[in-house]
Amino acid sequence: MEVEVTPTLENDTITTLYEASLNGSVSTLNTLIQRNPLILHRVSLSPFSETPLHIASLLGHLEFCEALLKRKPSLASEVDSERRSPLHLACAEGHTEVVKALLHTNPDVCLAMDKDEMLPLHLAVMRGHIGVIKELTRARPGSIQQNTIDDGSVLHLCVRYNHLEALIFLVQSATRNQQQFLLARDKEGDTVLHLAVRLKQIKTIKHLLMLPEMRTAVSALNKAGLTALEMLVRCPRDFISLKIEKMLLEAGVQTGTAQQGSPSPRIATQPSHQSKRSNIWETLWLRYLKYQSNWIEEKRGTLMVVATVIATMTFQSAINPPGGVWQEDTITGGLNCTTYGICKAGTAVLAYDLPHGFLKFMTFNTTSFFSSLAVVLLLISGFRLENKLMMWILTMAMTSAITFMGLTYFWAQSLVTPDHIVDKVNRMGIPLSIVWVIMLLVVGLVHGVNLFLWVKKFVKKWKQKLLHG
């Protein structure tokens, strides 16, 4: 589209230039330059933060970009208010031919950072533009070694945005210090393998484990002291997790505790039966019994609903006990109320007839009520529930709420059942009570062992910190 130029104010001429950059109209650009040869030099005086080359590069107008670069090559290094050059914008949009033209004019712009310390290469990797990545690495191969301020190396960006093809190309392009490049870490101390495991990218993990440089360091630790396998163990279990776990174990990934101290050489001897049994139990614990802390964050809302329902039920049981309440003050009412002076209106009938049984009912009911309130309080407190101690307290509180709610039910059932069938009704609950006790013992054992191991590990780390100052 060609814009007709008429003699106007200078600001109108600049505006026309920017309209031409939006449309990619080279003929309009030539007309403007013929009328005012200094127009490109006056761009810096305009109120716009971007130059016409920024706009043309963003929109992929190749001929317009080439015309601008031919007349004023310095536009290639100009930056906008975000400290981004035209090359940044062309790379983000994947305009390969425009990138070629900009690099031909000034290849050093490859190393220019924006306000977020991102190179043009980083933006291209985030979008997975392979053609652009190839041009940038060909112009300045060293740019792939430049880390970002938050996301680690350029390989971390490939994994974070799931661009395996870009990762493969960049790994092949890193001819110098390849092992150091592969083992670069982000702000959490995670390698690209840690990150790929956390995001459960099976294809990426498979490719990384095929690299000799990565296989020699698959048991690297992050800042939390975790290997990639230990990170996986802390994630919710599913079929993808099991497949990744198998891949890591086959690659020789070890746990962090196995790496403390200097590595000892392997001895070609058969492991003892005791060692085999220990490994079996350890594998069983890690895979099936170890408490996974992440589930609570996913089910926080569900737990809140369950705890609220229990609190509501027990509250209603307290104000509407089995057998009902006296509707008015009485000294007879079918019971010997004179023993207590008077049966007050609104008080429980069974509290006068069966005081000991009613007291146990209220004890069970109140315990369940306050246990459920404790769960609600923990869930809304804002505490970090990943903490093993907090999770143990939450689990015990929820278990107590459910158990005492069950006891409340059985005791209320016994209170309102007639004497001639109460024994039969009570015997019905014996098998159920046995099953429930067994379940409580299993849950208590698993969580007790988990808490014991956590305390043991915590004490061990604390002693190591004291020893090493």
Secondary structure, 3 states (H helix, E strand, C coil): CCCCCCCCCHHHHHHHHHHHHHHCCHHHHHHHHHHCCCCCCCHHHCCCCCCHHHHHHHHCCHHHHHHHHHHCHHHHHCCCCCCCCHHHHHHHHCCHHHHHHHHHHCHHHHHCCCCCCCCHHHHHHHHCCHHHHHHHHHHCHHHHHCCCCCCCCHHHHHHHCCCHHHHHHHHHHCCCCHHHHHCCCCCCCCCHHHHHHHCCCHHHHHHHHHCHHHHCCCCCCCCCCCCHHHHHHCCCCCHHHHHHHHHHHHHCCCCHHHHCCCCCCCCCCCCCHHHHHHHHHHHHHHHHHCCCCCHHHHCHHHHHHHHHHHHHHHHHHHHCCCCCECCCCECCCCCCHHHHCCECCCCECHHHHCHHHHHHHHHHHHHHHHHHHHHHHHHHCCCCCCCHHHHHHHHHHHHHHHHHHHHHHHHHHHHHCCCCCHHHHHHHHHHHHHHHHHHHHHHHHHHHHHHHHHHHHHHHHHHHHHHCC
